[in-house]
Amino acid sequence: MSLLAVGSVSAQKQLVKEVERALKANNETYPAEIQKLKPAFTNEETAKDPNTYFVAGKGAFDFYDYQNVYVQMGKNVDKKQLGTAVLDGYGYLMQALPLDSIPNEKGKVKPRYSGKAIDMIKNHYNEFNNAALYFWEAQDYGDAVKAWQLVIDLPNDPRFIKAGLKAYEDTIVSEIIFNMGIGNSLNNNNEAALKCFKDAIARGYTKKNAYDYAISVASQLQNVEEMAKIAEMAYPIYGKEDSRYIGYMINNFIDKKEFVKADELLDKYIAADPNNGQLYFVKGVLLDNEGKGDEALQAFQKSIQLDDKNARAMFQLGYKYYQKALEIDQNESANMSNAEYKDLRTNKIDPLLRQASEYIEKAYALDNELSEARSALRNIYYILNDEENLKRVEAM
């Protein structure tokens, strides 16, 4: 049995040598040779030998270098396989490093592979970005993010700093982190995506889409407070262009029932930009949540006076008239005779309903994605017994 055990170990060491020779002779054989080498990764002796991983890592990078020449020549190459070779090369060489620092039987550390492994990774630093792009092209967003993460992390590793590895410029790094955010989002990892978008912004990537993507993933996480924080950063830069940011901030206060803070913040922005119709729309929403229906209606009126293309404000104004009609019906119709109720409908309720329908029709014309507009119009025309308009709305 002992002889068999020794023979097994010798066989695994021999396997490593055979794979090393095969890769030196023809590095294009790497995909097949790495499969042959896998038993050596679990064998008790070869799994602790740094040479096992150095052979695998060098083979991966050599394979990449050779195949990538074909890419530059425009030939058809499995780019995802190339990306995998870069990640594998890094992974194997990093496994070799700690094994190469184990003291020998005399208690001395005599690294044989560390310097070459670190130089090999350093010399392929730019290829991690290429690998990420190859993964992206193959829609493998998870591995694209892994490759980009190494672009970010390697220049902060003391071993590679000592070897002279230089990081990309901050503008490039921030853009890479932004792309990582998109990759994480496409890979349904919204927590990681949000972290990347916030990191990209902090590092100087302040294009509008960074804030918008960050708010979008925070919304998917149902994190209203995070949406507000990001909107607060975006508003000074893009608030005049996109007033939705103030809405996210106010929604956070509404969600926490902090109406006084919401009013103070919104009034400050309105004072600074009194002709911004979107701000009055948000003010209307806030007032409505505070139970101040009449004041909300006035705010929506002011909003569409300043911006008659604001579909949401137009709808909310119409909906407030619709609500007023329903309130009158509920509060004033009790114990009325038929004649009295008919008079109430003719003089108060129906005029409000028609006024509501006019604004809601305009809102739907501005934005036919407003499904709540169709629903409100169906109810209004049903109450008005307006069969012609009811059929038209139902056919929308």
C-alpha positions as CSV (number, residue, x, y, z in Angstrom):
1,M,0.0,0.0,0.0
2,S,2.9,2.4,0.8
3,L,4.4,1.7,-2.6
4,L,1.1,2.5,-4.2
5,A,0.8,5.7,-2.3
6,V,4.3,6.8,-3.3
7,G,3.6,5.8,-6.9
8,S,0.4,8.0,-6.8
9,V,2.3,11.0,-5.7
10,S,5.1,10.5,-8.2
11,A,2.5,10.1,-10.9
12,Q,0.9,13.5,-10.0
13,K,4.3,15.2,-10.0
14,Q,5.0,13.6,-13.3
15,L,1.6,14.8,-14.5
16,V,2.6,18.4,-13.7
17,K,5.8,18.0,-15.6
18,E,4.0,16.5,-18.6
19,V,1.5,19.4,-18.7
20,E,4.3,21.9,-18.3
21,R,6.2,20.4,-21.3
22,A,3.0,20.2,-23.4
23,L,2.2,23.9,-22.8
24,K,5.7,25.0,-23.6
25,A,5.5,23.1,-26.9
26,N,2.1,24.4,-27.8
27,N,0.2,26.9,-25.5
28,E,-2.9,26.5,-27.6
29,T,-3.5,23.2,-25.9
30,Y,-4.1,25.0,-22.6
31,P,-7.9,24.2,-22.4
32,A,-7.2,20.4,-22.7
33,E,-4.1,20.4,-20.6
34,I,-5.7,22.3,-17.7
35,Q,-8.3,19.6,-17.5
36,K,-5.6,16.9,-17.3
37,L,-3.9,18.9,-14.5
38,K,-6.9,19.1,-12.2
39,P,-6.1,16.0,-10.2
40,A,-2.9,17.6,-9.1
41,F,-4.9,20.4,-7.4
42,T,-6.3,17.9,-4.9
43,N,-3.4,15.5,-4.5
44,E,-1.9,15.9,-1.0
45,E,1.6,16.7,-2.3
46,T,1.2,18.5,-5.6
47,A,-1.7,20.6,-4.1
48,K,0.9,22.2,-1.8
49,D,3.5,22.7,-4.5
50,P,3.6,26.2,-5.9
51,N,4.9,24.9,-9.2
52,T,1.5,23.2,-9.8
53,Y,-0.3,26.5,-9.8
54,F,2.5,28.4,-11.5
55,V,2.3,26.0,-14.4
56,A,-1.4,26.4,-14.6
57,G,-1.3,30.2,-14.3
58,K,1.5,30.7,-16.8
59,G,-0.3,28.4,-19.2
60,A,-3.5,30.4,-18.9
61,F,-1.7,33.7,-19.6
62,D,0.3,32.3,-22.5
63,F,-2.8,30.9,-24.0
64,Y,-4.5,34.3,-23.7
65,D,-1.5,36.1,-25.3
66,Y,-1.4,33.8,-28.3
67,Q,-5.1,33.8,-28.9
68,N,-5.5,37.5,-28.4
69,V,-3.2,38.1,-31.4
70,Y,-5.9,36.5,-33.5
71,V,-8.5,38.9,-32.0
72,Q,-6.3,41.8,-33.1
73,M,-6.2,40.4,-36.5
74,G,-10.0,40.2,-36.7
75,K,-10.2,36.4,-36.7
76,N,-13.0,34.5,-35.1
77,V,-12.0,33.6,-31.5
78,D,-14.0,32.5,-28.4
79,K,-13.5,35.8,-26.5
80,K,-15.3,34.5,-23.4
81,Q,-12.7,31.7,-23.3
82,L,-10.0,34.3,-23.4
83,G,-11.6,36.3,-20.6
84,T,-11.8,33.1,-18.5
85,A,-8.1,32.4,-19.2
86,V,-7.2,35.8,-17.8
87,L,-9.2,35.2,-14.6
88,D,-7.8,31.7,-14.3
89,G,-4.2,32.9,-14.8
90,Y,-4.6,35.4,-12.0
91,G,-6.3,32.8,-9.8
92,Y,-3.7,30.1,-10.2
93,L,-0.8,32.4,-9.7
94,M,-2.3,34.0,-6.6
95,Q,-2.6,30.4,-5.2
96,A,1.1,29.8,-5.9
97,L,2.2,32.9,-4.0
98,P,1.5,31.8,-0.4
99,L,2.8,28.3,-1.1
100,D,6.0,29.8,-2.4
101,S,6.5,31.5,0.9
102,I,6.5,28.5,3.2
103,P,9.7,27.9,5.1
104,N,11.8,24.9,4.0
105,E,13.0,22.2,6.4
106,K,15.7,24.6,7.6
107,G,13.2,27.3,8.4
108,K,14.2,29.5,5.5
109,V,11.9,31.0,2.9
110,K,13.3,30.8,-0.6
111,P,10.6,31.9,-3.1
112,R,11.1,30.4,-6.6
113,Y,8.0,31.6,-8.4
114,S,6.7,34.7,-6.6
115,G,8.7,37.3,-8.5
116,K,7.8,35.8,-11.9
117,A,4.1,35.4,-10.8
118,I,3.8,39.0,-9.7
119,D,5.5,40.3,-12.8
120,M,3.2,38.1,-15.0
121,I,0.1,39.5,-13.4
122,K,1.4,43.0,-13.5
123,N,2.3,42.7,-17.2
124,H,-1.3,41.5,-17.9
125,Y,-2.9,44.3,-15.9
126,N,-4.5,45.9,-19.0
127,E,-5.8,42.5,-20.1
128,F,-8.2,42.4,-17.1
129,N,-10.1,45.3,-18.6
130,N,-10.1,43.5,-22.0
131,A,-11.3,40.3,-20.3
132,A,-14.2,42.3,-18.7
133,L,-15.2,43.6,-22.2
134,Y,-15.0,40.1,-23.6
135,F,-17.3,38.8,-20.8
136,W,-19.6,41.8,-21.4
137,E,-19.9,41.0,-25.1
138,A,-20.8,37.4,-24.1
139,Q,-23.4,38.8,-21.7
140,D,-21.6,37.2,-18.8
141,Y,-22.0,40.2,-16.5
142,G,-20.9,38.5,-13.3
143,D,-17.4,37.6,-14.6
144,A,-17.1,41.0,-16.3
145,V,-17.6,42.6,-12.8
146,K,-15.0,40.2,-11.4
147,A,-12.4,41.2,-14.0
148,W,-13.1,44.9,-13.5
149,Q,-12.8,44.5,-9.8
150,L,-9.3,43.3,-10.2
151,V,-8.5,46.4,-12.3
152,I,-9.6,48.4,-9.3
153,D,-8.0,46.3,-6.6
154,L,-4.6,45.3,-8.0
155,P,-3.0,48.8,-7.8
156,N,-3.8,48.8,-4.1
157,D,-2.0,45.6,-3.4
158,P,1.4,46.3,-1.8
159,R,3.0,43.4,-3.8
160,F,2.0,45.0,-7.1
161,I,2.7,48.5,-5.9
162,K,6.3,47.3,-5.2
163,A,6.4,45.8,-8.6
164,G,5.6,49.2,-10.2
165,L,2.0,48.6,-11.2
166,K,0.3,51.9,-11.9
167,A,-3.5,52.4,-11.6
168,Y,-5.6,54.0,-14.3
169,E,-6.5,57.7,-14.0
170,D,-9.4,58.5,-11.7
171,T,-11.7,59.3,-14.5
172,I,-11.2,55.9,-16.1
173,V,-11.5,54.1,-12.7
174,S,-14.8,55.9,-11.9
175,E,-16.2,54.9,-15.3
176,I,-15.1,51.3,-14.8
177,I,-16.9,51.3,-11.4
178,F,-20.0,52.7,-13.0
179,N,-19.9,49.9,-15.6
180,M,-19.6,47.4,-12.8
181,G,-22.8,48.9,-11.4
182,I,-24.6,48.3,-14.6
183,G,-23.2,44.7,-14.7
184,N,-24.3,44.0,-11.2
185,S,-27.8,45.4,-12.0
186,L,-28.1,43.2,-15.1
187,N,-27.0,40.3,-13.0
188,N,-29.8,41.1,-10.5
189,N,-27.4,42.1,-7.8
190,N,-28.9,45.4,-6.9
191,E,-27.2,45.8,-3.5
192,A,-23.8,45.5,-5.3
193,A,-25.0,47.7,-8.1
194,L,-26.0,50.5,-5.7
195,K,-22.7,50.4,-4.0
196,C,-20.9,50.7,-7.3
197,F,-22.9,53.6,-8.5
198,K,-22.4,55.5,-5.2
199,D,-18.7,54.7,-5.4
200,A,-18.4,55.9,-9.0
201,I,-20.1,59.2,-8.0
202,A,-17.8,59.6,-5.0
203,R,-14.8,59.0,-7.3
204,G,-15.9,61.7,-9.7
205,Y,-18.3,60.0,-12.2
206,T,-21.0,62.7,-12.0
207,K,-22.8,62.1,-15.3
208,K,-26.6,62.2,-14.9
209,N,-27.0,58.5,-15.6
210,A,-25.0,57.6,-12.6
211,Y,-27.5,59.2,-10.3
212,D,-30.5,57.9,-12.3
213,Y,-29.2,54.3,-12.3
214,A,-28.4,54.6,-8.6
215,I,-32.0,55.8,-7.8
216,S,-33.4,53.1,-10.0
217,V,-31.7,50.2,-8.2
218,A,-32.5,51.9,-4.8
219,S,-36.1,51.9,-5.9
220,Q,-36.0,48.2,-6.8
221,L,-34.6,47.7,-3.3
222,Q,-37.5,49.8,-1.9
223,N,-35.0,52.0,-0.2
224,V,-36.7,55.3,-0.2
225,E,-34.1,56.9,2.1
226,E,-31.3,55.9,-0.2
227,M,-33.2,57.3,-3.2
228,A,-33.5,60.6,-1.4
229,K,-29.8,60.8,-0.5
230,I,-28.8,60.2,-4.1
231,A,-31.3,62.7,-5.3
232,E,-30.0,65.3,-2.9
233,M,-26.5,64.9,-4.5
234,A,-28.0,65.1,-8.0
235,Y,-30.3,68.1,-7.5
236,P,-27.7,70.9,-7.4
237,I,-26.2,69.7,-10.7
238,Y,-29.3,68.5,-12.6
239,G,-32.3,69.8,-10.7
240,K,-33.2,72.4,-13.3
241,E,-33.0,69.7,-15.9
242,D,-34.9,67.1,-14.0
243,S,-37.0,68.1,-11.0
244,R,-37.9,64.5,-10.2
245,Y,-35.0,64.6,-7.8
246,I,-36.8,66.9,-5.5
247,G,-39.7,64.5,-5.6
248,Y,-37.5,61.7,-4.3
249,M,-36.4,63.8,-1.5
250,I,-39.9,64.8,-0.5
251,N,-41.2,61.3,-0.8
252,N,-38.6,60.3,1.8
253,F,-40.0,62.8,4.2
254,I,-43.6,61.8,3.4
255,D,-42.7,58.2,4.0
256,K,-41.4,59.1,7.4
257,K,-44.3,61.5,8.1
258,E,-41.8,64.4,8.5
259,F,-44.1,66.9,6.8
260,V,-42.5,70.0,8.4
261,K,-39.1,69.1,7.1
262,A,-40.6,68.4,3.7
263,D,-42.4,71.8,3.6
264,E,-39.2,73.6,4.6
265,L,-37.1,72.0,2.0
266,L,-39.6,72.4,-0.8
267,D,-40.3,76.0,0.0
268,K,-36.6,76.7,-0.1
269,Y,-36.3,75.3,-3.6
270,I,-39.5,77.1,-4.8
271,A,-38.1,80.4,-3.5
272,A,-34.9,79.8,-5.4
273,D,-36.8,78.7,-8.6
274,P,-40.3,80.2,-8.5
275,N,-41.1,79.5,-12.1
276,N,-40.5,75.8,-11.9
277,G,-43.9,74.0,-12.5
278,Q,-42.6,70.7,-11.3
279,L,-41.8,72.1,-7.9
280,Y,-45.4,73.2,-7.5
281,F,-46.5,69.7,-8.6
282,V,-44.4,68.2,-5.8
283,K,-45.8,70.8,-3.4
284,G,-49.3,69.6,-4.4
285,V,-48.5,66.0,-3.7
286,L,-47.1,67.0,-0.3
287,L,-50.1,69.1,0.6
288,D,-52.4,66.3,-0.5
289,N,-50.5,63.8,1.8
290,E,-50.9,66.4,4.6
291,G,-54.7,66.3,4.1
292,K,-54.8,69.8,2.7
293,G,-56.9,69.1,-0.4
294,D,-57.8,72.6,-1.3
295,E,-54.3,73.9,-1.0
296,A,-53.1,70.9,-3.0
297,L,-55.5,71.8,-5.8
298,Q,-54.2,75.3,-5.9
299,A,-50.6,74.0,-6.1
300,F,-51.5,71.8,-9.1
301,Q,-53.2,74.7,-10.8
302,K,-50.0,76.8,-10.4
303,S,-48.0,73.9,-11.7
304,I,-49.9,73.6,-15.0
305,Q,-50.0,77.4,-15.4
306,L,-46.2,77.3,-15.4
307,D,-45.9,74.1,-17.4
308,D,-49.0,72.9,-19.3
309,K,-47.1,69.9,-20.6
310,N,-46.8,68.3,-17.1
311,A,-49.1,65.3,-17.5
312,R,-48.8,64.3,-13.9
313,A,-49.8,67.7,-12.6
314,M,-52.6,67.9,-15.1
315,F,-53.9,64.5,-13.9
316,Q,-53.7,65.4,-10.2
317,L,-55.6,68.6,-10.8
318,G,-58.4,66.7,-12.6
319,Y,-58.4,64.0,-9.9
320,K,-58.8,66.6,-7.1
321,Y,-61.9,67.9,-8.9
322,Y,-63.1,64.3,-9.2
323,Q,-62.6,63.8,-5.4
324,K,-64.4,67.1,-4.6
325,A,-67.4,65.9,-6.6
326,L,-67.4,62.6,-4.7
327,E,-67.1,64.3,-1.3
328,I,-70.0,66.6,-2.1
329,D,-72.1,63.6,-3.2
330,Q,-71.2,61.7,0.0
331,N,-71.5,64.7,2.5
332,E,-74.5,66.6,1.1
333,S,-76.8,64.0,-0.4
334,A,-78.1,62.4,2.8
335,N,-81.8,62.6,3.4
336,M,-82.4,64.5,0.1
337,S,-85.5,64.1,-2.0
338,N,-85.0,63.0,-5.6
339,A,-85.7,66.5,-6.8
340,E,-83.1,68.0,-4.3
341,Y,-80.5,65.4,-5.3
342,K,-81.1,66.1,-9.0
343,D,-80.5,69.8,-8.3
344,L,-77.3,68.9,-6.4
345,R,-76.0,66.8,-9.3
346,T,-76.9,69.5,-11.9
347,N,-75.4,72.5,-10.0
348,K,-72.5,71.0,-8.1
349,I,-71.5,67.5,-8.7
350,D,-71.7,67.1,-12.5
351,P,-69.9,70.4,-13.3
352,L,-67.0,69.2,-11.1
353,L,-66.9,65.9,-12.8
354,R,-66.9,67.5,-16.3
355,Q,-64.1,69.8,-15.2
356,A,-62.2,66.8,-13.8
357,S,-62.6,64.9,-17.1
358,E,-61.2,67.8,-19.1
359,Y,-58.0,67.9,-17.2
360,I,-57.6,64.1,-17.1
361,E,-58.3,63.9,-20.8
362,K,-55.5,66.4,-21.4
363,A,-53.2,64.4,-19.1
364,Y,-53.8,61.2,-21.0
365,A,-53.2,63.0,-24.3
366,L,-49.8,64.2,-23.0
367,D,-48.9,60.7,-21.6
368,N,-50.9,57.7,-22.8
369,E,-49.0,55.5,-20.2
370,L,-51.1,57.0,-17.5
371,S,-53.2,54.0,-16.8
372,E,-54.7,55.7,-13.7
373,A,-56.1,58.4,-16.1
374,R,-58.1,55.8,-18.1
375,S,-59.4,54.3,-14.8
376,A,-60.5,57.7,-13.5
377,L,-62.2,58.7,-16.8
378,R,-64.2,55.4,-16.9
379,N,-65.5,56.2,-13.4
380,I,-66.4,59.8,-14.2
381,Y,-68.2,58.9,-17.5
382,Y,-70.0,56.1,-15.7
383,I,-71.3,58.5,-13.0
384,L,-72.2,61.1,-15.7
385,N,-74.1,58.4,-17.6
386,D,-72.1,59.5,-20.7
387,E,-72.2,56.3,-22.7
388,E,-70.4,57.6,-25.7
389,N,-67.3,58.7,-23.9
390,L,-67.4,55.7,-21.7
391,K,-67.2,53.4,-24.7
392,R,-64.4,55.6,-26.2
393,V,-62.3,55.4,-23.0
394,E,-62.9,51.6,-22.6
395,A,-61.5,51.2,-26.2
396,M,-58.3,53.2,-25.4
